[in-house]
Amino acid sequence: TAAVVAAGALVAGVVAHSRVEAAADMVALAAAGRLLLDPQPCETAAMVAQDNDVHLAGCDIDGLAVSVTIEADLPPVLADAMSDRRASARARAALVPRPHPS
């Protein structure tokens, strides 16, 4: 039974990490998409993060790029077994200027 519990915790960890990585990508893309229209794209990032049940831990703007750090609570089965009870991921998205036709 210990092997089953360990396997379940491993699967839960992989799923939690994948969910947080996907949310980070989505949040970064949403913020980058607002760069030219919104003077505060990190506010958009925070709203998208909240809508996806994750926390925006960091948001940096560098020209036409946005980098975000996302955190989320681990499932209880993992939180009890690990000292760090949060999963985190980083993502970066940027606008790419389209060349003008000559």
KAFEN-V863323 format. One record per backbone hydrogen bond with DSSP energy under -1.0 kcal/mol. NH is the residue of the N-H (numbers start at 1). CO is the residue of the C=O. E is the energy in kcal/mol with one decimal. If there is no record, write none. Layout:
# KAFEN-V863323
NH;CO;E / NH;CO;E
This chain:
# KAFEN-V863323
5;1;-2.2 / 6;2;-2.5 / 7;3;-2.5 / 8;4;-2.5 / 9;5;-2.4 / 10;6;-2.2 / 11;7;-2.5 / 12;8;-2.5 / 13;9;-2.2 / 14;10;-2.2 / 15;11;-2.5 / 16;12;-2.5 / 17;13;-2.5 / 18;14;-2.4 / 19;15;-2.3 / 20;16;-2.2 / 21;17;-2.4 / 22;18;-2.4 / 23;19;-2.2 / 24;20;-2.3 / 25;21;-2.1 / 26;22;-2.3 / 27;23;-2.7 / 28;24;-2.5 / 29;25;-2.4 / 30;26;-2.3 / 31;27;-2.3 / 32;28;-2.6 / 33;29;-2.2 / 34;31;-1.0 / 35;32;-1.2 / 38;34;-2.7 / 43;40;-1.6 / 45;41;-2.1 / 46;42;-2.3 / 47;43;-2.0 / 48;44;-2.6 / 49;45;-2.5 / 50;46;-2.4 / 51;47;-2.4 / 53;50;-1.7 / 54;49;-2.3 / 55;71;-3.6 / 57;69;-2.4 / 58;69;-1.5 / 60;67;-2.8 / 62;65;-2.6 / 65;62;-1.2 / 66;93;-3.2 / 67;60;-2.7 / 68;91;-2.9 / 69;58;-2.3 / 70;89;-3.1 / 71;55;-2.6 / 72;87;-2.2 / 74;85;-2.5 / 78;75;-1.6 / 79;75;-2.6 / 80;76;-1.9 / 82;78;-1.3 / 87;72;-3.1 / 89;70;-2.0 / 91;68;-2.1 / 93;66;-2.5 / 95;64;-2.8
